[in-house]
Amino acid sequence: HGFDQSEIDHNSCEKALNNQIRIEAESSQVYLSMASWAEVKGLEGVAGFMYGHSDEERMHMLKLVKYVNERGGHAQISDLKAPE
């Protein structure tokens, strides 16, 4: 049984979206790590700025997760490495 072109396009699109989901999650985690560091150092303004960016990246991720799932795909949530 071969794949038709629409199946191939759907699979490659879903793979690309799942990769972007991972990128957004990693970005959110990096901002969260920087926010925590800044907060501990007493840099409240920097911490607030970084927390806001972490939330924004997470919202991007959630929109993509919902987009993939609502269209019959399966959004993949991958493990994240701790920021360095």
C-alpha positions in Angstrom: 0.0 0.0 0.0 1.6 3.3 -1.1 1.0 6.8 0.2 -0.9 9.3 -1.7 0.5 12.8 -2.0 -2.0 14.3 0.5 -0.9 11.8 3.1 2.7 12.6 2.6 2.1 16.4 2.7 0.0 15.9 5.9 2.7 13.8 7.6 5.5 16.3 6.7 3.4 19.2 7.8 2.5 17.5 11.1 6.2 16.7 11.7 7.2 20.3 11.1 4.5 21.6 13.5 5.6 19.1 16.1 9.2 20.4 15.7 7.9 23.9 16.2 6.0 22.8 19.4 9.3 21.5 20.8 11.1 24.8 19.9 8.4 26.9 21.6 8.6 24.6 24.7 12.3 24.9 24.9 12.2 28.7 24.4 9.6 28.9 27.2 11.8 26.9 29.5 14.9 29.0 28.8 13.0 32.2 29.6 11.6 30.6 32.8 15.2 29.7 33.8 16.4 33.2 33.3 13.4 34.6 35.1 14.1 32.4 38.1 17.8 33.4 38.1 16.9 37.1 37.9 14.2 36.8 40.7 16.7 35.2 43.1 19.2 38.0 42.3 16.6 40.6 43.2 16.2 41.8 39.6 12.4 42.1 39.7 12.0 44.0 36.5 14.1 41.5 34.5 12.4 38.6 36.2 8.9 40.0 35.3 10.1 40.6 31.7 11.4 37.0 31.4 8.3 35.4 33.0 6.2 37.3 30.5 8.2 35.9 27.6 8.1 32.4 29.0 4.3 32.7 29.2 4.2 34.0 25.6 6.3 31.1 24.2 4.1 28.6 26.1 1.0 30.1 24.6 2.5 29.7 21.1 3.1 26.1 22.0 -0.4 25.5 23.2 -1.9 27.1 20.1 0.1 24.7 17.9 -0.8 21.7 20.1 -4.5 22.5 19.7 -4.2 23.3 16.0 -2.5 19.9 15.3 -4.9 17.9 17.5 -8.1 19.6 16.2 -7.2 18.8 12.7 -6.9 15.0 13.3 -3.1 15.0 14.0 -1.3 14.1 17.2 0.7 16.8 18.8 3.9 15.4 20.3 5.1 16.7 23.6 8.8 15.9 23.9 11.2 15.8 26.8 13.1 19.0 27.4 16.7 19.3 28.5 17.5 21.6 31.4 18.8 25.0 30.2 22.5 25.5 30.8 
